[in-house]
Amino acid sequence: MVAENVLSPSDLIWPIFVLEGVAKREPVASMPGVERMSVDQIVESALEAARLGIPALALFPYTDPKLRTDDGREAFNPDNLVCRATRAIKQAAIDIGVVLDVALDPYTSHGHDGLLAGDEIVNDETVSALVKQSLVQAEAGADVLAPSDMMDGRIGAIRAALEAAGHHSTQIMSYAAKYASAFYGPFRDAVGSAGFLKGDKRTYQMDPANTEEAMREVALDIAEGADMVMVKPGMPYLDIVQRVSQTFKVPTFGYQVSGEYAMIVRAAQAGCFDCDKAMMEALMAFKRAGAAGILTYYAPRAARLLTES
């Protein structure tokens, strides 16, 4: 009766990893309870999520290493994993949204989100590649495109390309404040990028020491046409979530990233605390900070707990 914030299944987005094959589920070693799934299994998971009241899935590919190239050209393949999975969900007429990541790191042989010239990430060439990727994903039926690359100017370029191609209803959820974080480690394992990454991403992801930079990045992305914004990682950056949501009054999402998920699950396995209680407390912290929604690998479990309670 006196609770100031309420968590519900409609606050959750479920990130899922897609892999090749049929009737395949493959555990992610660094993320207990999380699996990579083939397209047919993704459809089953979409049905489950819709039944639980989860409004959207976020799909990420586990790309065959043979398809990884310096230019990440598999990202532009209209028949790549996430495009096939998106079409399968839409063809099954499941009442759920599909969010697709716009970045090249699952497709590049060097593991970076952008294109390389020598040892340098080239911003403008990368933006052109991201536009091509975005159009392929929109054609596949994605409801929301989520650029996670942190290149300058990519939101404006993607929005202009979507409008020119007639994709007026495709929304953009910008990873507007994405920090260069150690908490992404298990995710890179899940998409197969961990062994490919050369160097680090500090030249284009944000310094964890900075707050004002986040505000400038968010303001630029909103001005360029982002419909909603995201802060990543989540719990270590809830101060950023709160400040962004209060300042800009746009839907602000937080991503409970792979390292946060793994940290809680591993601690619970070691007997430190009850996993369900700790995870639900963490998710409520996102809502308390002002998040309009939360991307979490715990989404189906959390939705069941919320439905049963």
C-alpha positions in Angstrom: 0.0 0.0 0.0 2.9 2.4 0.7 5.3 1.1 -2.0 6.5 4.0 -4.2 7.6 1.8 -7.1 6.1 -1.3 -8.6 7.9 -3.9 -10.8 5.8 -5.9 -13.4 6.6 -8.2 -16.3 5.8 -5.3 -18.7 9.0 -3.6 -17.4 11.2 -6.3 -18.7 13.0 -7.0 -22.0 14.6 -10.5 -22.4 18.0 -10.6 -24.2 18.4 -13.9 -26.0 21.3 -15.4 -28.0 20.7 -17.0 -31.3 22.8 -19.8 -32.9 22.6 -21.9 -36.0 20.9 -25.3 -36.1 17.5 -26.8 -35.3 16.2 -27.8 -31.9 19.4 -26.6 -30.3 20.0 -25.2 -26.9 23.5 -24.6 -25.7 24.4 -23.3 -22.2 26.6 -20.2 -21.9 29.3 -21.4 -19.4 29.9 -18.0 -17.9 26.2 -17.2 -17.4 24.5 -20.1 -15.5 20.9 -20.6 -16.6 21.4 -18.7 -19.9 21.4 -20.6 -23.2 22.0 -19.9 -26.9 19.1 -21.1 -28.9 18.4 -22.0 -32.5 15.7 -20.0 -34.4 12.9 -22.6 -33.8 13.7 -22.4 -30.0 13.7 -18.6 -30.2 10.1 -18.8 -31.4 9.2 -21.1 -28.5 10.8 -18.6 -26.1 8.9 -15.7 -27.7 5.7 -17.6 -27.1 6.7 -18.2 -23.4 7.6 -14.5 -23.0 4.3 -13.3 -24.4 2.4 -15.6 -22.1 4.4 -14.1 -19.2 3.6 -10.6 -20.2 7.1 -9.6 -21.3 6.7 -7.0 -24.0 9.9 -7.5 -26.0 12.9 -9.7 -26.8 16.4 -8.4 -27.6 18.2 -10.8 -30.0 21.9 -11.2 -30.3 23.7 -13.6 -32.7 26.4 -16.2 -32.0 28.0 -15.9 -35.4 30.0 -18.7 -36.9 33.7 -17.7 -36.7 34.0 -18.5 -40.5 31.5 -15.7 -41.2 33.4 -13.1 -39.2 35.3 -10.6 -41.4 37.2 -7.4 -41.0 34.3 -5.5 -42.5 31.6 -7.4 -40.6 29.7 -8.0 -43.9 27.5 -10.7 -42.3 25.7 -7.9 -40.5 24.3 -6.8 -43.9 23.1 -10.3 -44.8 19.3 -10.3 -44.9 19.4 -14.0 -44.0 21.7 -13.7 -41.0 20.7 -15.2 -37.6 18.9 -12.3 -36.1 17.0 -11.5 -39.3 15.8 -15.1 -39.6 14.8 -15.2 -36.0 12.9 -11.9 -36.3 11.0 -13.1 -39.4 10.2 -16.4 -37.7 8.7 -14.6 -34.7 6.7 -12.3 -36.9 5.5 -15.2 -39.1 4.3 -17.0 -36.0 2.1 -13.9 -35.2 3.4 -13.7 -31.6 2.3 -10.5 -29.8 5.8 -9.4 -28.8 8.3 -6.8 -29.9 11.7 -7.5 -31.3 14.7 -5.4 -30.5 17.8 -5.8 -32.6 21.3 -4.7 -31.7 22.9 -2.4 -34.2 26.7 -2.9 -33.9 29.4 -4.8 -35.8 31.1 -6.6 -32.9 29.3 -10.0 -33.4 30.3 -10.0 -37.0 33.9 -8.6 -37.1 37.1 -10.7 -37.0 38.6 -8.2 -34.6 35.7 -8.1 -32.2 35.2 -4.3 -32.3 31.9 -2.5 -32.8 33.3 -0.4 -35.6 35.5 -0.8 -38.6 39.3 -0.6 -38.3 41.9 1.3 -40.3 45.1 0.0 -38.9 44.6 0.2 -35.1 42.1 3.0 -35.3 38.3 2.8 -35.3 37.0 4.9 -38.2 33.8 6.6 -37.2 32.3 7.7 -40.5 32.9 4.5 -42.4 31.4 2.6 -39.4 28.3 4.8 -39.5 27.7 3.9 -43.1 28.0 0.2 -42.3 25.6 0.6 -39.4 23.0 2.3 -41.7 23.2 -0.8 -44.0 22.8 -3.1 -41.0 19.8 -1.1 -39.8 18.0 -1.2 -43.1 18.4 -5.0 -43.3 17.0 -5.4 -39.8 14.1 -3.1 -40.4 13.2 -5.0 -43.6 13.3 -8.2 -41.5 10.6 -6.8 -39.2 12.4 -5.4 -36.2 10.2 -3.2 -34.1 13.1 -1.4 -32.4 16.7 -0.9 -33.5 19.2 -0.5 -30.7 22.5 1.0 -31.8 25.1 -0.1 -29.2 28.2 0.9 -31.1 28.7 4.4 -29.6 29.9 6.0 -32.9 29.2 9.7 -33.3 26.3 10.7 -35.5 24.9 7.2 -36.1 21.4 7.9 -34.7 20.8 10.8 -37.1 22.1 8.7 -40.0 20.0 5.7 -39.1 16.9 7.8 -38.6 17.3 9.5 -41.9 17.8 6.2 -43.7 14.8 4.6 -42.1 12.6 7.5 -43.0 13.9 7.5 -46.6 13.2 3.7 -46.9 9.6 4.1 -45.5 10.3 2.5 -42.1 8.5 5.3 -40.3 7.3 3.2 -37.4 10.7 1.6 -36.6 11.8 3.0 -33.3 15.4 3.6 -32.1 16.5 2.8 -28.6 19.9 4.3 -28.4 22.6 3.0 -26.2 23.3 6.6 -25.5 25.5 6.2 -22.3 27.5 3.0 -22.8 30.5 2.7 -20.6 33.8 0.9 -21.2 33.0 -1.7 -18.5 34.5 -4.9 -17.2 30.9 -6.2 -16.6 30.5 -7.1 -20.3 32.8 -10.1 -20.1 30.2 -13.0 -20.1 28.3 -11.3 -22.9 31.3 -11.4 -25.2 31.6 -15.1 -24.3 27.9 -15.6 -25.2 28.2 -14.0 -28.7 31.6 -15.5 -29.3 33.5 -12.2 -29.4 35.8 -12.7 -26.4 38.5 -14.5 -28.2 38.4 -12.1 -31.2 38.7 -8.7 -29.4 42.0 -7.0 -30.2 42.8 -4.2 -27.7 39.8 -2.6 -25.9 36.9 -0.3 -26.5 37.9 2.7 -24.5 38.3 5.0 -27.5 34.6 4.9 -28.3 32.9 3.7 -25.1 32.6 6.0 -22.1 35.0 6.6 -19.2 33.4 5.1 -16.0 34.6 8.3 -14.2 32.3 10.6 -16.3 28.8 11.8 -15.7 28.6 15.0 -17.7 29.8 13.2 -20.8 26.8 10.9 -20.5 24.4 13.9 -20.4 26.0 15.3 -23.6 25.8 12.0 -25.4 22.2 11.5 -24.5 21.3 15.0 -25.5 22.9 14.5 -28.9 21.1 11.2 -29.6 17.7 12.6 -28.6 18.3 15.6 -30.9 19.3 13.2 -33.8 16.0 11.2 -33.4 16.3 8.6 -30.7 12.9 7.5 -29.4 14.3 6.2 -26.2 17.7 5.9 -24.6 19.7 3.3 -22.6 22.3 3.3 -19.9 24.7 0.4 -19.8 25.8 -1.2 -17.5 22.9 -1.0 -15.1 23.4 -1.2 -11.3 26.9 0.4 -11.2 25.5 3.3 -13.2 22.0 3.8 -11.6 23.0 7.4 -10.8 23.3 8.0 -14.6 19.9 6.3 -15.1 18.3 8.6 -12.5 19.9 11.7 -13.9 19.1 11.0 -17.5 15.4 10.1 -16.8 14.9 13.2 -14.7 16.6 15.6 -17.0 15.4 14.5 -20.4 11.9 13.0 -19.6 12.2 10.4 -22.3 11.9 6.6 -21.8 15.2 5.6 -20.2 16.2 2.0 -20.1 18.8 0.2 -18.0 20.6 -3.0 -19.0 21.4 -5.4 -16.2 24.4 -6.7 -18.1 25.9 -10.2 -18.2 28.5 -9.5 -15.5 25.8 -8.2 -13.1 23.7 -11.3 -13.8 26.6 -13.7 -13.4 27.8 -12.0 -10.3 24.5 -12.4 -8.5 23.9 -16.0 -9.7 27.5 -17.1 -8.8 27.2 -15.5 -5.3 23.9 -17.3 -4.8 25.5 -20.6 -5.8 28.2 -19.9 -3.2 25.5 -19.6 -0.6 25.9 -15.9 0.0 22.2 -15.1 -0.4 18.9 -16.2 -2.1 19.3 -15.6 -5.9 15.6 -14.8 -6.5 15.4 -12.3 -3.7 18.7 -10.6 -4.6 17.8 -10.4 -8.3 14.4 -9.0 -7.7 15.8 -6.4 -5.3 18.3 -5.4 -8.0 15.5 -5.1 -10.6 13.5 -2.9 -8.3 16.5 -0.6 -7.9 16.3 0.1 -11.6 12.7 1.2 -11.2 13.5 3.3 -8.2 16.2 5.1 -10.2 13.6 5.9 -12.9 14.1 3.3 -15.5 11.1 2.9 -17.9 12.3 -0.7 -18.5 15.1 -3.2 -17.8 16.9 -5.5 -20.1 17.7 -8.6 -18.0 18.6 -12.2 -18.6 16.5 -12.9 -15.6 13.3 -11.7 -17.4 11.3 -15.0 -17.6 12.2 -16.0 -14.1 11.3 -12.6 -12.7 8.0 -12.5 -14.7 7.0 -15.9 -13.2 7.8 -14.7 -9.7 5.9 -11.5 -10.2 2.9 -13.4 -11.6 2.9 -16.0 -8.8 3.3 -13.4 -6.0 
